[in-house]
Amino acid sequence: MPDLYRLTRPFLFRMDAEKAHDLTLKALRTGLLPPPPQEVSGPALETTLWDRKFPNPVGLAAGFDKNAAVIGPMLGLGFGFVETGTVTPKPQDGNPKPRVFRNAQSESIINAMGFPNGGAETFKRNFGEFLERRPRPSGVIGINIGMNKGQPEPAKDYRALVRSLGPLADYLTVNISSPNTPGLRDLQRRDALLGLLGAIMDERARACGSNPPPLLVKLAPDLTDAQQKESAAAALEAKIDGLILTNTTTGRPASLPDAFSSRPGGLSGKPLCTASTKIIHNFYKLTGGKLPIIGVGGISGPQDAYDKIRAGASLVQFYTALVFQGPCVVRKINTGLIDLMKRDGFAHIGQAVGAAHVRQDEKEQKSKKSV
Ligand SMILES: Cc1cc2nc3c(=O)[nH]c(=O)nc-3n(C[C@H](O)[C@H](O)[C@H](O)COP(=O)(O)O)c2cc1C
């Protein structure tokens, strides 16, 4: 696969970014790009969370497979889990094109897609096809849900999606952090968040019976310290099952070229990595490590993934690195994680979760003693 990707990359990078993505999806769906066995698993990486078994802690982030059309091929690349969506109740076109821009130098993307997707019915049909596949590849499947543009009562859309798709999901992600749907990020505020989560949990209890999918909330990296405190407290109060940190940023590091930086939308990839790791660190501390975190944002190699795990993430995801490095990056990150764990004397990846805090606490105690 690495060689095949190296061959096709120049061709894909000459195309409009979204067209290249659509072509990749078609190739994956028709089996034109048969993936070689890339799986990396084994006891050191296998992670059980929310009673779900993840063959490894490295997942595909939301947005790549919005319509649940390529779950099987993506698991085949070696991801331990795949987050499908964002899906909205009704199909929608999203924002005017072009709306996805790559910058190869910084290995980053700006997208202003606005949740284009085929709607819940198409999603459900595709998902059903995957479930019927035999043999079915192992791995956990999350469903990331969002509201249609212009929905004046967001809870209505989220409820409808929990009702129709909740029973299929290994976990559900409430996306309230995309910068490309007007009003969506306002749902991160305490009162709005508590109201929305209450409605969603109520629907989940009704629709999913005795085996409800864990409920996660995906947040933006642009929250101020005060907003982070507020969201963390609301997440604990609402008793959700986890957080996904983070979505794309509206920020623009000065290092990016102006022509790229001035594009509207959310920035992902390498320039987001440090900021998103910091947010993971903050939320782990704010929630006392009680709320599992999926860390995402700018991961392009094993060290980035490991830093997020040490900051408090139990699992990690990425999207943009797949565009710039191709499918071999999944294996690279998993095998690299094993090396980093060994270096630090961890027999299991779970032992590294939050390790940065232990070291920080030790340092703080030492400096107190020496005063
Ligand atoms: C083209 C594109 C589309 C995306 N669409 C979604 C989406 O529909 N829902 C969502 O929650 N996140 C979406 N994301 C955000 C990613 O899931 C991820 O949070 C973000 O890109 C940071 O990770 P990365 O730097 O590894 O890409 C999208 C990202 C990109 C690049």
The ligand as an SDF file (V2000), in Angstrom:
LIG
                    3D

 31 33  0  0  0  0  0  0  0  0999 V2000
  -12.1460   17.6020    5.5570 C   0  0  0  0  0  0  0  0  0  0  0  0
  -12.5160   17.4240    6.9900 C   0  0  0  0  0  0  0  0  0  0  0  0
  -13.8450   17.1690    7.3320 C   0  0  0  0  0  0  0  0  0  0  0  0
  -14.1990   16.9960    8.6790 C   0  0  0  0  0  0  0  0  0  0  0  0
  -15.4980   16.7210    8.9840 N   0  0  0  0  0  0  0  0  0  0  0  0
  -15.8400   16.4980   10.2830 C   0  0  0  0  0  0  0  0  0  0  0  0
  -17.1600   16.1380   10.6290 C   0  0  0  0  0  0  0  0  0  0  0  0
  -18.0270   15.9550    9.7760 O   0  0  0  0  0  0  0  0  0  0  0  0
  -17.4420   15.9570   11.9580 N   0  0  0  0  0  0  0  0  0  0  0  0
  -16.5170   16.1050   12.9420 C   0  0  0  0  0  0  0  0  0  0  0  0
  -16.8180   15.9110   14.1140 O   0  0  0  0  0  0  0  0  0  0  0  0
  -15.2400   16.4130   12.6260 N   0  0  0  0  0  0  0  0  0  0  0  0
  -14.8850   16.6110   11.3390 C   0  0  0  0  0  0  0  0  0  0  0  0
  -13.5980   16.9260   11.0310 N   0  0  0  0  0  0  0  0  0  0  0  0
  -12.6270   17.1120   12.1390 C   0  0  0  0  0  0  0  0  0  0  0  0
  -11.8120   15.8560   12.4380 C   0  0  0  0  0  0  0  0  0  0  0  0
  -12.6240   14.7990   12.8720 O   0  0  0  0  0  0  0  0  0  0  0  0
  -10.7550   16.1420   13.5140 C   0  0  0  0  0  0  0  0  0  0  0  0
  -11.4010   16.4660   14.7270 O   0  0  0  0  0  0  0  0  0  0  0  0
   -9.8410   17.3020   13.1390 C   0  0  0  0  0  0  0  0  0  0  0  0
   -9.5770   17.3080   11.7510 O   0  0  0  0  0  0  0  0  0  0  0  0
   -8.5020   17.2510   13.8760 C   0  0  0  0  0  0  0  0  0  0  0  0
   -7.8150   16.0510   13.5940 O   0  0  0  0  0  0  0  0  0  0  0  0
   -6.6600   15.9190   12.4720 P   0  0  0  0  0  0  0  0  0  0  0  0
   -5.7240   17.0770   12.6690 O   0  0  0  0  0  0  0  0  0  0  0  0
   -6.0620   14.6050   12.6900 O   0  0  0  0  0  0  0  0  0  0  0  0
   -7.3590   16.0140   11.1520 O   0  0  0  0  0  0  0  0  0  0  0  0
  -13.2170   17.1010    9.6990 C   0  0  0  0  0  0  0  0  0  0  0  0
  -11.8800   17.3270    9.3240 C   0  0  0  0  0  0  0  0  0  0  0  0
  -11.5170   17.4840    8.0020 C   0  0  0  0  0  0  0  0  0  0  0  0
  -10.0870   17.7260    7.6660 C   0  0  0  0  0  0  0  0  0  0  0  0
  1  2  1  0
  2  3  1  0
  2 30  2  0
  3  4  2  0
  4  5  1  0
  4 28  1  0
  5  6  2  0
  6  7  1  0
  6 13  1  0
  7  8  2  0
  7  9  1  0
  9 10  1  0
 10 11  2  0
 10 12  1  0
 12 13  2  0
 13 14  1  0
 14 15  1  0
 14 28  1  0
 15 16  1  0
 16 17  1  0
 16 18  1  0
 18 19  1  0
 18 20  1  0
 20 21  1  0
 20 22  1  0
 22 23  1  0
 23 24  1  0
 24 25  2  0
 24 26  1  0
 24 27  1  0
 28 29  2  0
 29 30  1  0
 30 31  1  0
M  END
$$$$
